[in-house]
Amino acid sequence: MDRIRIYNGMPAKELGTEGWHKPWSGGNGGECVEAMRLGDGRIALRQSTDPDGPALIYTHREMVSFIEGAKAGHADFLLTAAPAGRCTERRTA
């Protein structure tokens, strides 16, 4: 891959087609998050149903913090369905 400027929200197709993995795939009809480890250690995420769409770019430390937090239950609120018509957004100051 030619050297390109990698930034959050860039078109995922600019990162190429090789190296994407589906670590969180399952029985969801093929709608998965795909991850790619970048040469500088950062991690790119994209939606498998929109491979040309935006890529979210995270540092290694950000991913470690997210995964450790998820394992500790800090993201469990994401698994609870919101009642119809109500926003249950959780804000932190």
PLY file of the C-alpha trace (Angstrom):
ply
format ascii 1.0
element vertex 93
property float x
property float y
property float z
element edge 92
property int vertex1
property int vertex2
end_header
0.00 0.00 0.00
1.34 3.42 -0.89
1.90 5.74 2.00
-1.36 7.56 2.66
-2.55 9.94 5.35
-4.59 7.86 7.78
-7.26 9.75 9.71
-10.47 9.05 11.62
-13.47 8.91 9.29
-11.44 8.33 6.13
-12.96 6.08 3.45
-12.12 2.52 4.51
-11.51 1.58 0.87
-8.40 3.80 0.96
-6.90 1.35 3.48
-7.16 -1.46 0.93
-8.96 -4.78 0.94
-6.29 -6.99 2.54
-5.92 -7.38 6.29
-9.51 -6.87 7.45
-10.77 -9.41 10.01
-14.21 -10.09 11.49
-13.41 -10.80 15.14
-17.00 -10.18 16.27
-18.98 -12.01 13.61
-21.71 -14.40 14.51
-25.30 -15.24 13.72
-26.20 -11.70 12.70
-26.71 -12.17 8.97
-23.25 -10.96 7.99
-23.50 -7.53 9.60
-20.19 -7.35 11.42
-17.54 -4.98 12.59
-14.28 -5.57 10.75
-10.90 -4.66 12.21
-7.49 -4.04 10.68
-4.20 -3.52 12.47
-2.35 -0.66 10.80
1.39 -0.52 10.28
1.86 2.10 13.01
-0.01 0.02 15.62
-3.35 1.81 15.39
-6.53 -0.15 14.68
-9.12 0.63 12.00
-12.75 -0.46 12.33
-15.38 -0.51 9.57
-18.89 -1.85 9.03
-18.80 -5.01 6.91
-21.98 -4.05 5.09
-20.36 -0.74 4.04
-16.71 -1.61 3.29
-16.20 1.64 1.37
-17.70 3.74 4.15
-15.84 5.52 6.94
-13.13 3.84 8.98
-12.83 4.66 12.66
-9.18 4.82 13.69
-8.14 4.06 17.28
-4.81 3.95 19.03
-3.70 0.68 20.55
-4.25 2.15 24.03
-7.80 3.23 23.17
-8.65 -0.30 22.02
-7.08 -1.85 25.11
-9.14 0.49 27.31
-12.35 -0.30 25.40
-11.86 -4.08 25.46
-10.85 -4.13 29.13
-13.84 -1.94 29.99
-16.20 -4.16 28.00
-14.84 -7.27 29.74
-15.40 -5.55 33.09
-19.04 -4.86 32.21
-18.76 -1.11 31.58
-20.43 -1.45 28.15
-23.28 -3.72 29.27
-25.72 -0.80 28.97
-25.26 -1.09 25.18
-26.91 -4.51 25.28
-30.11 -3.34 26.95
-32.84 -2.43 24.48
-34.24 1.05 24.91
-38.02 1.33 25.29
-39.69 2.41 22.04
-39.66 6.17 21.62
-37.34 6.85 24.54
-33.75 7.89 24.42
-31.67 6.36 27.21
-28.44 8.08 26.29
-26.00 7.97 29.15
-23.97 11.13 29.49
-20.81 11.69 31.44
-19.64 15.16 32.29
0 1
1 2
2 3
3 4
4 5
5 6
6 7
7 8
8 9
9 10
10 11
11 12
12 13
13 14
14 15
15 16
16 17
17 18
18 19
19 20
20 21
21 22
22 23
23 24
24 25
25 26
26 27
27 28
28 29
29 30
30 31
31 32
32 33
33 34
34 35
35 36
36 37
37 38
38 39
39 40
40 41
41 42
42 43
43 44
44 45
45 46
46 47
47 48
48 49
49 50
50 51
51 52
52 53
53 54
54 55
55 56
56 57
57 58
58 59
59 60
60 61
61 62
62 63
63 64
64 65
65 66
66 67
67 68
68 69
69 70
70 71
71 72
72 73
73 74
74 75
75 76
76 77
77 78
78 79
79 80
80 81
81 82
82 83
83 84
84 85
85 86
86 87
87 88
88 89
89 90
90 91
91 92
